[in-house]
Amino acid sequence: MKKFTNDRLEACIGGLKNISEEISSAAAADISEFDPKKTELIIVDVVNGFIRFGAMASPLVESIISPIAELMDICSRKNIPVIAFADCHSENCEEFSAFPPHCIENTPESELVDELKAKGGYTLIKKNSTNGFHENAFKEHISASDKDTFIITGDCTDICVLQLCLALKTYFTQKDLPCSIVVPINCVETYDAPNHNAELMDLAAYKIMKDSGIRFVSEITAK
């Protein structure tokens, strides 16, 4: 059986401290860095069921609503299109073998929060798994699109955001095509629970994504 000795655990702690320092010192990016013809903003699961009410709701995720709404405005002014994923499950979804039932289709939990709905101007894609990449509507969109730069926001950092980022990156890699994925740190968050420490899971996700070539910025602004 694999054992994690004290030395290995200390090394893990050191690695977490290093990625924490890197994330804390990340610089901001300006929207002028992004070519509107090649860029897309993706919002993942900023829905009531992960923020306002339900078995998976977390007040931690509330903090990303305002910066994402502001980023939507910035992208709108620059004619950068927006895709919004919304977790939306069938009543007997297989995902409920790992997570408590949440975001059942045709319930308020599966709807985007009002602040983002009010912005409009986005293409909504409902998803029945943690990884929105597998939705047919998204795969068809990607295969027909000439976009190669993706600003990815939303929740949860270590689940749906992580999986989408890695799936997108490897999709382009398999085709030997360049792909730039940028994650604004002020626009992603995860939840806290007895067996899910938000800080630990955030840092682990940041490390995995960074090592996969995904870029982190503190925020995206407009001069």
NORZIRA-V419941 format. One record per residue. N is the residue number from 1. RES is the residue in three letters. PHI is phi in degrees with one decimal (* if undefined). OMEGA is omega in whole degrees, -180 to 180 (NA if undefined). BURIAL is 1 if it has 16 or more other ideal C-beta (glycine too) atoms within 10 Angstrom, else 0. Layout:
n res phi omega burial
N RES PHI OMEGA BURIAL
N RES PHI OMEGA BURIAL
//
This chain:
n res phi omega burial
1 MET * 179 0
2 LYS -69.3 180 0
3 LYS -118.8 176 0
4 PHE -97.6 -179 0
5 THR -72.1 179 0
6 ASN -59.0 179 0
7 ASP -62.4 -180 0
8 ARG -68.8 178 0
9 LEU -66.2 177 0
10 GLU -63.2 178 0
11 ALA -64.5 177 0
12 CYS -62.0 180 0
13 ILE -62.1 178 0
14 GLY -62.0 179 0
15 GLY -64.5 178 0
16 LEU -65.6 178 1
17 LYS -64.1 -179 0
18 ASN -63.5 -179 0
19 ILE -68.5 176 1
20 SER -62.2 179 0
21 GLU -65.6 179 0
22 GLU -63.6 -180 0
23 ILE -65.6 -179 1
24 SER -64.4 -178 0
25 SER -98.7 -180 0
26 ALA -61.4 -180 1
27 ALA -86.5 175 0
28 ALA -77.9 174 0
29 ALA -120.4 176 1
30 ASP -102.2 -177 0
31 ILE -60.9 179 1
32 SER -65.4 177 0
33 GLU -70.8 -172 0
34 PHE -105.6 177 1
35 ASP -77.1 -178 0
36 PRO -57.2 -179 0
37 LYS -73.9 -175 0
38 LYS -115.5 -170 0
39 THR -113.1 177 1
40 GLU -140.5 173 1
41 LEU -95.5 178 1
42 ILE -118.1 178 1
43 ILE -111.5 -175 1
44 VAL -109.2 165 1
45 ASP 57.9 173 1
46 VAL -85.6 -174 1
47 VAL -115.6 -179 1
48 ASN -56.6 -175 1
49 GLY -68.9 175 1
50 PHE -108.3 -175 1
51 ILE -133.0 -167 1
52 ARG -96.3 -178 1
53 PHE -162.1 -180 0
54 GLY 113.3 -175 1
55 ALA -64.0 -177 0
56 MET -108.6 -178 1
57 ALA -71.6 179 1
58 SER -140.3 178 1
59 PRO -63.9 178 0
60 LEU -59.7 -174 1
61 VAL -73.1 179 1
62 GLU -54.7 -174 0
63 SER -64.6 -176 0
64 ILE -90.6 -175 1
65 ILE -62.4 -176 1
66 SER -62.1 179 0
67 PRO -64.2 177 1
68 ILE -69.1 177 1
69 ALA -60.2 178 1
70 GLU -65.6 179 1
71 LEU -67.5 175 1
72 MET -60.6 178 1
73 ASP -63.1 180 0
74 ILE -60.6 -179 1
75 CYS -66.5 178 1
76 SER -60.9 180 1
77 ARG -66.0 -179 0
78 LYS -98.4 -179 0
79 ASN 59.1 174 0
80 ILE -93.2 -177 1
81 PRO -68.2 -176 1
82 VAL -127.3 171 1
83 ILE -113.7 178 1
84 ALA -120.8 173 1
85 PHE -83.8 175 1
86 ALA -131.6 176 1
87 ASP -59.2 -174 1
88 CYS -153.5 -170 1
89 HIS -106.2 168 1
90 SER -70.1 -175 0
91 GLU -63.4 -179 0
92 ASN -110.0 -177 0
93 CYS -57.1 179 1
94 GLU -61.6 180 0
95 GLU -59.6 -178 1
96 PHE -73.6 171 0
97 SER -78.4 179 0
98 ALA -111.5 -178 0
99 PHE -128.5 176 0
100 PRO -64.5 179 0
101 PRO -53.4 -177 1
102 HIS -158.7 173 1
103 CYS 47.8 176 1
104 ILE -65.9 -178 1
105 GLU -57.4 180 0
106 ASN 66.5 172 0
107 THR -120.7 180 0
108 PRO -58.3 -180 0
109 GLU -59.9 -175 1
110 SER -85.9 -178 1
111 GLU -96.1 173 1
112 LEU -57.5 177 1
113 VAL -63.6 -174 1
114 ASP -57.8 -177 0
115 GLU -60.8 179 0
116 LEU -83.6 177 1
117 LYS -57.8 -178 0
118 ALA -66.1 179 0
119 LYS -69.6 -178 1
120 GLY 63.1 175 0
121 GLY 75.0 -179 0
122 TYR -123.7 172 1
123 THR -97.8 -177 0
124 LEU -91.4 174 0
125 ILE -126.1 177 1
126 LYS -82.0 -178 1
127 LYS -133.1 -176 1
128 ASN -108.2 177 1
129 SER -140.2 179 0
130 THR -66.9 -175 1
131 ASN -106.0 -179 1
132 GLY -63.9 180 1
133 PHE -57.3 -175 1
134 HIS -79.9 178 0
135 GLU -67.6 -176 1
136 ASN -57.4 -179 0
137 ALA -61.1 -180 0
138 PHE -75.0 179 1
139 LYS -62.0 177 0
140 GLU -64.9 178 0
141 HIS -62.3 -179 1
142 ILE -64.3 -177 1
143 SER -67.4 -179 0
144 ALA -96.8 -174 0
145 SER -97.6 174 0
146 ASP -106.0 178 0
147 LYS -73.6 176 1
148 ASP -134.9 179 1
149 THR -128.7 -174 1
150 PHE -130.4 172 1
151 ILE -95.1 -174 1
152 ILE -113.1 -177 1
153 THR -132.3 171 1
154 GLY 120.7 -177 1
155 ASP -142.3 -4 1
156 CYS -95.5 -175 1
157 THR -50.1 -172 1
158 ASP -92.2 -179 1
159 ILE -122.7 -173 1
160 CYS -66.0 179 1
161 VAL -67.5 179 1
162 LEU -56.9 -176 1
163 GLN -64.9 179 1
164 LEU -65.4 -180 1
165 CYS -59.4 -178 1
166 LEU -68.7 179 1
167 ALA -64.5 178 1
168 LEU -62.1 -178 1
169 LYS -60.2 -177 1
170 THR -72.7 176 0
171 TYR -60.8 179 0
172 PHE -70.4 179 1
173 THR -61.1 -180 0
174 GLN -59.7 180 0
175 LYS -93.1 -177 0
176 ASP 57.3 179 0
177 LEU -116.1 178 0
178 PRO -70.3 178 0
179 CYS -152.1 178 1
180 SER -112.4 177 1
181 ILE -117.2 -177 1
182 VAL -121.1 180 1
183 VAL -117.4 174 1
184 PRO -75.5 -173 1
185 ILE -62.8 -179 1
186 ASN -74.3 -177 1
187 CYS -116.5 175 1
188 VAL -131.8 -180 1
189 GLU -161.6 174 1
190 THR -129.4 -174 1
191 TYR -104.0 178 1
192 ASP -110.6 179 0
193 ALA -154.5 -178 0
194 PRO -52.7 180 0
195 ASN -108.4 -178 0
196 HIS -148.7 180 0
197 ASN -75.2 -173 0
198 ALA -59.3 -177 1
199 GLU -63.4 -180 0
200 LEU -62.4 -177 0
201 MET -68.5 175 1
202 ASP -58.8 -177 1
203 LEU -62.6 179 1
204 ALA -62.2 179 1
205 ALA -66.0 177 1
206 TYR -57.5 -178 1
207 LYS -62.9 -180 1
208 ILE -61.4 -179 0
209 MET -67.3 180 1
210 LYS -60.5 180 1
211 ASP -69.1 178 0
212 SER -95.7 176 0
213 GLY 92.4 179 0
214 ILE -90.9 -174 1
215 ARG -94.4 175 0
216 PHE -111.4 174 1
217 VAL -128.8 -178 1
218 SER -67.8 180 0
219 GLU -167.6 174 1
220 ILE -119.3 -175 1
221 THR -118.3 176 0
222 ALA -132.3 -180 0
223 LYS -72.4 NA 0
//
